[in-house]
């Protein structure tokens, strides 16, 4: 590790230790950039930069395969070319025995996904 990299690393550690209310706007932006590039949100950051697909598991048990155009710290996302996939259990009526689950999907060209419905984000290998 070079001296400048070590110095910037130690300054980021010092910034992270301070209360966020005590940081300047520039320091907050620097800290957030660092967290986005090395923390859990780096998966989304990398997907935006490379325009690659991610698989998103949602609270309603739907899966989304999409390209991330933008995101924020709350995992709110702007998605493009979204394939939404889910499974439905048909209603069993009179005379029917054990109806089979049906896999469904649909295509959505653009979508805003609220972050509180996101459970898991995976890099897609395809």
C-alpha positions in Angstrom: 0.0 0.0 0.0 1.4 3.4 -0.9 1.8 6.2 1.6 -1.0 8.3 0.0 -3.4 5.3 0.0 -2.5 4.6 3.7 -3.1 8.3 4.6 -6.5 8.4 2.8 -7.5 5.1 4.4 -6.6 6.4 7.9 -8.5 9.7 7.2 -11.6 7.7 6.1 -11.3 5.7 9.4 -11.2 9.0 11.3 -14.2 10.3 9.4 -16.2 7.1 10.1 -15.4 7.5 13.8 -16.8 11.0 14.0 -20.6 11.6 14.5 -22.1 12.4 11.1 -23.6 15.7 12.5 -20.0 16.9 13.0 -18.9 16.3 9.4 -18.9 18.9 6.7 -20.9 18.3 3.5 -17.7 17.4 1.6 -16.6 14.9 4.3 -20.0 13.3 4.2 -19.9 12.9 0.5 -16.4 11.4 0.7 -17.5 9.0 3.4 -20.6 7.9 1.5 -18.6 7.4 -1.7 -16.2 5.1 0.2 -19.0 3.2 1.8 -20.7 2.7 -1.6 -17.4 1.5 -3.2 -16.4 -1.1 -0.5 -19.6 -1.8 1.6 -22.6 -3.9 0.8 -23.9 -1.3 -1.6 -20.9 -1.9 -3.8 -22.9 -4.6 -5.6 -25.4 -2.0 -6.8 -22.6 0.5 -7.5 -20.8 -2.1 -9.7 -24.1 -3.0 -11.5 -24.7 0.7 -12.3 -21.2 1.2 -13.7 -21.1 -2.0 -15.7 -24.8 -1.9 -16.7 -25.0 -5.6 -15.7 -28.1 -7.3 -14.4 -29.0 -8.0 -10.8 -31.5 -10.4 -9.3 -33.6 -8.8 -6.5 -35.7 -10.8 -4.1 -38.6 -8.7 -2.8 -40.9 -9.0 0.3 -43.9 -10.0 -1.8 -42.0 -13.1 -2.9 -41.5 -11.7 -6.3 -38.1 -11.8 -8.0 -36.8 -9.0 -10.3 -34.1 -9.5 -12.9 -33.1 -6.0 -14.1 -30.5 -3.4 -14.9 -30.0 -0.8 -12.1 -29.8 2.8 -13.5 -29.6 4.5 -10.1 -29.9 3.8 -6.3 -29.6 5.4 -2.9 -28.6 4.4 0.6 -32.1 3.2 1.3 -31.9 0.7 -1.7 -34.5 2.7 -3.6 -33.7 1.9 -7.2 -34.5 2.9 -10.7 -34.6 -0.2 -12.8 -34.8 -0.9 -16.6 -35.7 -3.9 -18.6 -37.2 -5.7 -15.6 -38.4 -9.3 -15.7 -40.7 -9.8 -12.7 -41.2 -13.5 -11.7 -43.5 -15.1 -9.1 -45.5 -18.2 -8.4 -49.2 -18.3 -7.9 -51.3 -21.0 -6.1 -54.6 -21.5 -8.0 -57.7 -21.4 -5.9 -58.9 -24.9 -5.3 -62.6 -25.1 -6.0 -65.2 -27.9 -5.7 -64.1 -31.1 -7.4 -60.5 -30.0 -7.9 -57.8 -31.9 -6.3 -54.5 -30.2 -5.5 -54.0 -27.6 -8.2 -50.4 -27.1 -9.3 -48.5 -23.9 -8.7 -48.2 -21.7 -11.7 -45.0 -19.7 -12.5 -45.8 -16.3 -13.9 -43.7 -13.5 -15.2 -44.0 -10.1 -16.9 -41.8 -7.5 -18.5 -41.6 -3.9 -17.2 -39.5 -1.4 -19.2 -38.9 1.1 -16.4 -39.6 0.8 -12.6 -39.0 2.6 -9.4 -38.5 0.1 -6.6 -38.9 1.3 -3.0 -36.0 0.1 -0.9 -38.1 -1.2 2.1 -39.4 -4.0 -0.1 -35.9 -5.3 -1.0 -34.7 -8.4 0.8 -31.7 -9.5 -1.2 -29.7 -8.3 -4.2 -27.4 -10.7 -6.2 -25.1 -10.1 -9.1 -26.5 -12.0 -12.0 -24.1 -14.5 -13.7 -26.0 -14.4 -17.0 
